[in-house]
Amino acid sequence: MSYADVGGLSLYFEEHGSGPGQPLVLLHGGLGAGEMFAPLLPALGERRRVILVDLQGHGRTADIDRPLRPELMADDIAALLGHLGLARADVLGYSFGADVALCTAFRHPDLVRRLVVISTPCKRDGWFPEVVAQMDRMTAAAAEPMKQSPPYELYTRLAPRVEDWPQLIGKIAELKNRDYDWTAEVKAITAPTLLVFADADAVRPAHVVEFFGLLGGGLHHPGWDGAGRAATRLAVLPDTTHDTVLASPSLTAAVLPFLDAAPGS
């Protein structure tokens, strides 16, 4: 359990496991913390060095005077890898953390060996319309009623300054009201990428197919021996939702073979 001074932020991180595989950075969802990956750590740590991060304003990382932006947090992750003396790492993110993982691959392509993106679209209208409508309705005023929610319980247990909760909700609301479209950036990703979605996700299935195609997946028949298959992989986990996908036993079964695959496969 340590802190790294990066970009004006005192970034909390933990290291687990000592397996021989490439180091793996795990990035949690919005209003979460690195500990949400606890169920995955035994399997992941057996194979590699795992680095859990609490993103800006989340978990044990205190907020600073800047907006919540996945692009800025991607720079934090790049700086953390430099702090740890790591030239490259695999990066896995869930939901908001997957946005940060994507931006890390966009902005620091030389640092990302393999990329795992779980349950997030690459543009705002990739969410179901009712999800976008919920984002549009979110305001800083939600801070008080949300004190009855599990995210607040987590926040009160971990946050250095519990009184920053309204500030965090205000920043989340401002972020969720912003439009974005990373189509061009996704097309330029060079790291082999695994997209993971729940079969009842908050992301539209049509967008899942679009996202996969932007990365070169599913555009043509790969041949009888699979030789023409793209470097992108797609996993849709059965009997899961956006909120339960991390707890699925199918997740590590999809992620580990992808991370451990030989170069070019």
VOGU-3710 file (C-alpha; in Angstrom, 3 decimals, decimal comma):
1> msyadvggls> 0,000/0,000/0,000  1,689/3,154/-1,227  1,204/6,630/-2,654  2,855/8,121/-5,733  3,062/11,864/-6,335  1,901/12,258/-9,930  0,436/15,293/-11,665  -0,195/17,116/-8,418  -2,061/14,081/-7,096  -1,135/11,751/-4,257
11> lyfeehgsgp> -2,228/8,575/-6,042  -2,956/5,526/-3,900  -1,987/2,113/-5,238  -1,445/-1,412/-4,004  0,658/-4,229/-5,411  -0,414/-7,861/-5,266  1,038/-11,096/-6,595  4,445/-11,856/-7,984  3,719/-14,060/-10,964  6,074/-14,090/-13,952
21> gqplvllhgg> 3,651/-12,435/-16,372  3,610/-8,820/-17,505  2,583/-6,310/-14,801  -1,160/-5,636/-14,856  -2,822/-2,347/-13,852  -6,469/-2,557/-12,703  -8,704/0,523/-12,935  -12,032/0,565/-11,070  -15,409/2,001/-11,990  -16,900/5,342/-10,992
31> lgagemfapl> -17,569/5,836/-7,260  -15,609/2,646/-6,624  -12,077/1,806/-5,543  -9,371/-0,684/-6,393  -10,728/-3,136/-3,837  -13,667/-3,905/-6,137  -11,251/-6,243/-7,935  -10,621/-8,303/-4,777  -12,445/-11,398/-6,120  -10,099/-11,467/-9,122
41> lpalgerrrv> -6,815/-11,008/-7,266  -6,072/-14,668/-6,392  -6,252/-15,766/-10,039  -4,559/-12,671/-11,444  -1,845/-12,421/-8,775  -0,815/-16,023/-9,279  0,185/-15,200/-12,850  1,548/-11,662/-12,610  2,322/-8,527/-10,596  -0,996/-6,715/-10,132
51> ilvdlqghgr> -1,244/-2,984/-9,440  -4,541/-1,691/-8,021  -5,139/2,047/-8,344  -7,605/4,379/-6,606  -8,321/7,061/-9,202  -8,603/10,789/-8,481  -11,167/11,515/-5,756  -11,929/7,814/-5,266  -11,001/5,362/-2,530  -7,901/6,468/-0,656
61> tadidrplrp> -6,860/9,040/-3,277  -7,946/12,535/-2,235  -9,376/14,883/-4,834  -7,469/17,874/-6,208  -8,484/21,092/-7,929  -9,057/19,768/-11,416  -12,074/18,222/-13,170  -12,597/14,485/-13,435  -11,413/13,561/-16,910  -10,308/10,117/-18,118
71> elmaddiaal> -7,653/11,812/-20,232  -6,033/13,401/-17,163  -6,272/10,156/-15,194  -4,614/8,337/-18,094  -1,658/10,675/-17,661  -1,680/9,768/-13,940  -1,407/6,081/-14,862  1,455/6,780/-17,244  3,245/8,723/-14,498  2,625/5,880/-12,034
81> lghlglarad> 4,255/3,399/-14,397  7,243/5,734/-14,596  7,291/5,991/-10,794  7,393/2,186/-10,600  10,103/1,916/-13,245  7,860/-0,018/-15,618  8,426/0,446/-19,349  5,166/-1,335/-20,257  2,185/-2,952/-18,599  -1,116/-4,562/-19,409
91> vlgysfgadv> -4,062/-2,338/-18,475  -7,554/-3,512/-17,515  -10,389/-1,130/-16,722  -14,043/-1,480/-15,803  -16,708/1,120/-16,722  -15,208/4,547/-15,877  -11,876/2,809/-15,297  -12,190/1,362/-18,801  -12,484/4,931/-20,109  -9,204/5,690/-18,339
101> alctafrhpd> -7,653/2,503/-19,763  -8,740/3,496/-23,272  -7,308/6,987/-22,869  -4,047/5,497/-21,607  -3,827/3,475/-24,812  -4,660/6,600/-26,878  -2,254/8,953/-25,162  0,568/6,613/-24,155  0,527/3,764/-26,676  4,105/2,698/-25,971
111> lvrrlvvist> 3,211/1,950/-22,336  0,276/-0,393/-22,988  1,150/-3,933/-24,068  -2,376/-5,407/-23,911  -5,652/-3,675/-23,141  -8,824/-5,047/-21,529  -11,938/-2,857/-21,724  -14,901/-3,983/-19,604  -18,421/-2,575/-19,948  -17,964/0,852/-21,462
121> pckrdgwfpe> -18,735/2,307/-24,907  -16,331/4,342/-26,985  -18,872/7,122/-27,480  -21,655/8,501/-25,326  -24,551/7,264/-27,438  -23,202/3,736/-27,104  -25,055/3,615/-23,782  -28,741/2,741/-23,875  -30,865/5,919/-24,236  -32,324/5,511/-20,756
131> vvaqmdrmta> -28,784/5,379/-19,323  -27,893/8,606/-21,132  -31,099/10,157/-19,776  -30,063/9,218/-16,237  -26,665/10,820/-16,832  -28,348/13,981/-18,102  -30,478/14,199/-14,950  -27,566/13,775/-12,536  -26,556/16,909/-10,610  -24,540/17,781/-7,524
141> aaaepmkqsp> -27,829/17,713/-5,604  -27,691/13,905/-5,765  -24,944/13,901/-3,118  -27,326/13,958/-0,166  -29,748/11,180/-1,215  -26,809/9,067/-2,368  -25,583/8,918/1,223  -27,949/5,952/1,534  -26,095/4,047/-1,214  -23,300/1,433/-1,118
151> pyelytrlap> -20,857/3,818/-2,877  -21,172/6,239/0,020  -20,481/3,470/2,528  -17,316/2,633/0,600  -16,364/6,304/0,412  -16,800/6,898/4,152  -14,642/3,869/4,883  -11,748/4,802/2,582  -11,728/8,494/1,701  -9,108/10,747/3,328
161> rvedwpqlig> -11,705/13,560/3,470  -15,270/12,310/3,739  -16,507/15,891/3,524  -15,451/15,911/-0,157  -18,388/13,640/-1,103  -20,579/16,483/-2,525  -17,611/17,721/-4,538  -17,067/14,249/-6,007  -20,726/13,836/-6,967  -20,712/17,276/-8,567
171> kiaelknrdy> -17,666/16,391/-10,630  -19,139/13,024/-11,629  -22,362/14,770/-12,695  -20,423/17,316/-14,758  -18,434/14,519/-16,413  -21,517/12,428/-17,200  -23,171/15,397/-18,901  -20,322/15,763/-21,393  -20,548/14,342/-24,895  -17,647/12,317/-26,289
181> dwtaevkait> -16,825/10,188/-29,311  -13,515/8,311/-29,416  -14,140/6,584/-32,750  -11,011/7,960/-34,405  -8,830/7,250/-31,374  -10,102/3,661/-31,103  -9,252/3,007/-34,748  -5,663/4,053/-33,991  -5,135/1,705/-31,006  -2,182/-0,583/-31,660
191> aptllvfada> -2,299/-2,725/-28,499  -4,110/-6,076/-28,775  -7,458/-5,411/-27,120  -10,083/-7,544/-25,407  -13,586/-6,077/-25,140  -15,743/-7,598/-22,390  -19,450/-6,938/-21,958  -22,321/-8,411/-19,977  -25,081/-10,028/-22,000  -27,448/-7,570/-20,276
201> davrpahvve> -25,107/-4,597/-20,167  -25,857/-0,867/-20,021  -24,140/-0,632/-23,426  -26,243/-1,247/-26,542  -25,406/-4,564/-28,294  -25,283/-2,768/-31,627  -22,576/-0,505/-30,234  -20,635/-3,515/-28,929  -20,481/-4,787/-32,520  -19,514/-1,323/-33,780
211> ffgllggglh> -16,755/-0,996/-31,166  -15,419/-4,455/-32,071  -15,380/-3,500/-35,746  -13,496/-0,250/-35,103  -10,698/-2,377/-33,644  -10,682/-4,631/-36,698  -12,773/-7,425/-35,250  -15,561/-9,242/-37,064  -14,985/-7,565/-40,420  -14,337/-10,701/-42,463
221> hpgwdgagra> -14,067/-14,453/-42,208  -10,719/-15,370/-40,567  -10,171/-18,498/-42,650  -10,442/-22,139/-41,710  -7,316/-21,929/-39,516  -8,095/-18,528/-37,998  -4,995/-16,997/-39,578  -6,955/-13,937/-40,695  -8,305/-13,159/-37,260  -7,773/-9,648/-35,915
231> atrlavlpdt> -5,777/-8,966/-32,737  -9,004/-7,810/-31,080  -11,075/-10,223/-29,000  -14,673/-9,956/-27,827  -16,214/-11,694/-24,810  -19,894/-11,457/-23,873  -20,407/-12,987/-20,439  -23,668/-14,853/-19,902  -26,169/-14,107/-17,159  -24,496/-10,824/-16,173
241> thdtvlasps> -25,304/-7,111/-16,087  -23,166/-3,990/-16,024  -23,208/-4,152/-12,227  -22,416/-7,870/-11,854  -19,910/-8,498/-14,635  -16,853/-8,256/-12,332  -18,261/-11,021/-10,123  -18,732/-13,447/-13,003  -16,518/-16,567/-12,870  -16,392/-16,293/-16,655
251> ltaavlpfld> -14,385/-13,065/-16,446  -11,001/-14,486/-15,509  -11,602/-17,351/-17,939  -11,825/-14,746/-20,705  -9,132/-12,354/-19,495  -6,249/-14,629/-18,495  -5,808/-16,500/-21,806  -5,866/-13,177/-23,631  -3,241/-11,613/-21,378  -1,048/-14,722/-21,473
261> aapgs> -1,238/-15,210/-25,243  1,970/-15,182/-27,222  2,711/-12,048/-29,268  0,764/-12,037/-32,493  -1,942/-14,370/-31,225
//
